[in-house]
Amino acid sequence: MEIDSAAPAVARGVIDIAAAPEVVWGVLSDIDGWPTWNPSIASAELDGELVHGSTFRWKAGPGTITSTLRHVDPPRELGWTGKTFGINAVHVHRLEQRGDSTRVISEESWDGLPVRLLRGRMQKTLQKALDDGLQSLGAEAERRAALEG
């Protein structure tokens, strides 16, 4: 799955996490649990199973986002699309084993009228959200790995 690289706002980030891909996947794929480790997410609820086509609703910032899972390949890739306030988002997390660690590559694109009108501000907002999310994911996965080890 690919993001829209030509969208007005595109963010990318990479983090190396001292945990196995299965541990990182366990954190990332538990959508209902996102608010327990990511302070920017107020609520999240997956409708049904973690499979292609399932939807989930989550609240981050001022809006509730309705997203659809588009790619589920445990423990390697999780991707979804979402819409809120006229913004169309595409997000992909890729997990790569690196010895005893996992490299997570996260990419997201935003398109829509609000993004085109406020391109610079939206770009900064998106990049900060992505960077903060990766840091929170890393901290939680490493915490869980330490408990297992």
C-alpha positions, 0 to 999 in steps of 0.5 A, a space after each residue: 500500500 502506498 500513500 499519495 506522494 503528490 498530496 499537499 501534505 505528506 509526512 514520513 518518519 522512521 524509528 528503531 524500536 528495541 522490541 521484536 516485530 510481533 511485540 510492535 505489531 501487538 501494540 499497533 494492531 490493538 486499535 482499541 488500545 491506542 488511547 492507553 499509550 498514545 496521549 494524542 488519541 482520546 478514543 479508538 474503536 475497531 468495528 469487528 476484526 482486524 481485516 481488510 475492509 474493517 472500519 474504525 473510529 478514533 478521536 485525535 485532536 478536534 475531530 473524530 476520524 472514520 478510517 478503513 483498513 486497506 492493508 493488514 499483513 501481520 507483523 509487517 504492514 498496516 495501512 488505512 484510509 480515513 476522512 474528517 473535516 474534508 481531509 482525506 488521509 492515507 496512512 501506512 506503517 511498515 515493520 522491518 526486523 533488524 536483529 533484535 529490534 524493529 524498524 518502523 517506517 510510517 508515512 501519511 498523506 493528506 489531501 482535500 480543500 482544507 489541506 490545499 488552503 492551509 498547506 504549510 500549517 497542515 504539513 507541520 501538524 501532520 509531521 508532528 502527529 506522525 513523529 509523536 505517534 512513533 515516539 509513543 509507539 516505541 516507548 510502549 513496545 519497548 515497555 512491553 518487550 521489557 516485561 516479556 523479557 
